[in-house]
Amino acid sequence: MNADCKGALAQINKSYRAFTHKGNSMSKNEVKAVLEYAIKIGYEHTGLLSEEEIDSIINQVKSDDK
């Protein structure tokens, strides 16, 4: 999915439900972190994110939640 990063973040309460990674649903916190990272890097859409970037962000969110 190539979602617009700023648009998806602006509608995070609804948009996060559409995000998956490696076949698994993502939490709202994970999606928010991925979108914030993408915007910070300068990506316009989520299709520019690599699998490794998303893995790293998700792992960081999961460790922060502990």
C-alpha positions in Angstrom: 0.0 0.0 0.0 1.3 3.4 -0.9 -0.6 5.6 1.6 0.1 9.3 1.7 2.1 9.7 5.0 0.8 13.1 6.0 -2.8 12.2 5.1 -2.7 8.9 6.9 -1.2 10.5 10.0 -3.9 13.2 10.0 -6.5 10.5 10.0 -4.6 8.1 12.3 -7.7 7.0 14.3 -9.2 5.5 11.2 -6.3 4.9 8.9 -4.2 2.7 11.1 -6.6 -0.2 10.7 -5.7 -0.5 7.0 -1.9 -1.0 7.7 -0.3 -4.4 7.8 3.3 -5.6 7.8 4.3 -9.1 6.7 0.7 -10.1 6.8 0.1 -8.9 10.4 -2.1 -6.1 11.5 -0.2 -3.1 13.0 -1.1 -1.3 16.2 -2.0 2.3 16.2 1.3 3.2 17.9 3.3 1.2 15.3 1.5 2.9 12.4 2.0 6.3 14.0 5.7 5.7 14.6 6.2 4.5 11.0 4.3 7.5 9.6 6.2 10.0 11.8 9.5 8.4 10.7 8.6 8.5 7.1 7.6 12.2 7.2 10.8 13.0 9.1 12.9 11.3 6.4 11.0 13.1 3.7 9.0 10.2 2.3 5.7 11.3 0.7 4.1 7.8 0.7 4.6 4.6 2.6 5.8 2.7 -0.5 9.2 4.3 -0.1 9.8 2.6 3.3 11.9 -0.6 3.2 11.0 -3.7 5.1 14.0 -3.2 7.3 13.0 0.3 8.3 9.5 -0.9 9.2 10.9 -3.8 11.2 13.2 -1.5 13.1 10.4 0.9 14.0 8.0 -1.8 15.0 10.7 -3.4 17.2 11.4 -0.1 18.9 7.8 0.5 19.6 7.4 -3.0 21.1 10.4 -2.5 23.3 9.1 1.0 24.4 5.8 -0.6 25.3 7.4 -3.0 27.8 
